[in-house]
Amino acid sequence: MSTQAGSFAKVTPPTFSKCSRRTRLFKQIDSRKNLQIFWIAGAAGSGKTTLAGTYIDHLNQPCLWYQLDPGDNDPASFFYYLGLAAKKAVPKLRKPFPVLTPDYLPGLPVFSLRFFELLYNRLELPCVVVVDNYQELAEDSPIHTLIRQGLEHLPEGVTVFLISRAQPPPALARLKTQNRMEQLEWQDLRLTIDETRDIASLRLKDSLDSQTIK
């Protein structure tokens, strides 16, 4: 994959054709609309990304999508791709985002705060921000603290989904204790019988009997 193609993939939402709309979980999210941050945790293939994507389609709101990989443990890379994701979400943006050069590193928290302020000012509200594959960040990555800083200054109208195969890192766990973040985990994501039947009907020509669905 070329660098340009890889960059495009990191900031482009996946397509969700022939995906079941999990209204049960949509209602669960909607019931916590007083919160703006949702941590979706589960094993690979448990439907985390599909849930976020179909919920965004359900809302019909603009979306900033950022898929993390190990290279994003570097703050300069993280902010570079976050800027690309913003330009993808709001194509009319022309003015570039600031670049984290070595001169800014001693004042990284200040740079981060100003970057997020600029980002939020440029987004079209209301909108959804998705950070996918959060588990790709190292346990000691400085990005955890930078993301927390961004989350602590969320403006009204921005909803954030953090998608991971793991539990929140310590830097973000306190958002849960402060009742600022809702967690959806395996017990929420696991399919009900009705949801399984709905997915089967989308994928198969012939209907299945209840025992097979179970």
Sequence and secondary structure as in RCSB ss.txt:
>XXXX:A:sequence
MSTQAGSFAKVTPPTFSKCSRRTRLFKQIDSRKNLQIFWIAGAAGSGKTTLAGTYIDHLNQPCLWYQLDPGDNDP
ASFFYYLGLAAKKAVPKLRKPFPVLTPDYLPGLPVFSLRFFELLYNRLELPCVVVVDNYQELAEDSPIHTLIRQG
LEHLPEGVTVFLISRAQPPPALARLKTQNRMEQLEWQDLRLTIDETRDIASLRLKDSLDSQTIK
>XXXX:A:secstr
  HHHHHHHHTS    TT    HHHHHHHHTTTT  EEEEE  TTSSHHHHHHHHHHHHT  EEEEE  GGGGSH
HHHHHHHHHHHHHHSTT  S      GGGGGGHHHHHHHHHHHHHHHS SSEEEEEE GGGS TT THHHHHHHH
HHT  TTEEEEEEESS   HHHHHHHHTT EEEE HHHHS  HHHHHHHHHHH SS   HHHH 
